Amino acid sequence: MVKEWQDGQTVLNQPAGHVENNESVIEAVIREAKEESGWIVKPIGLLGMYALTPFEGADTYHRLCFLCEVISDTHEPLDKDIISSHWLTYEEIMALPHRSPLIKACIEDSFNNPIISLSFVSDQFLQPKKVIQ
């Protein structure tokens, strides 16, 4: 878990982010985990797909939640928006404020739902067609 600032308070979040141009989803998982938690990970399965509209009229956020195996610590500085990275128990996580309700949903699904094979995640990045003039 990572601690970060939101609306003037420290909250917990899972390492998360966006897929960059020319990057696959799996590459994004590995990069975001490294940048935000300081750990190199290997995705082992897809836990689920989630959507959250935080309040009426807000954009809807879509999350793909992956379970990962830890490979090693990078000992590198974390993203500037991240305060710190922690290994916590379920009880410790539930006792602290969360950035979004998706955190609890993902963790509880990890206890109750089957892991979806990565073979169902297309990790192929398709290059745009070149325009011929």
Secondary structure, DSSP 8 states (H G I E B T S, - for coil): -EEEEETTEEEEE-S-----TT--HHHHHHHHHHHHHSEEEEEEEEEEEEEE--STTS--EEEEEEEEEEEEE------TTEEEE----HHHHHHS-BS-THHHHHHHHHHHS--B-GGGS------------
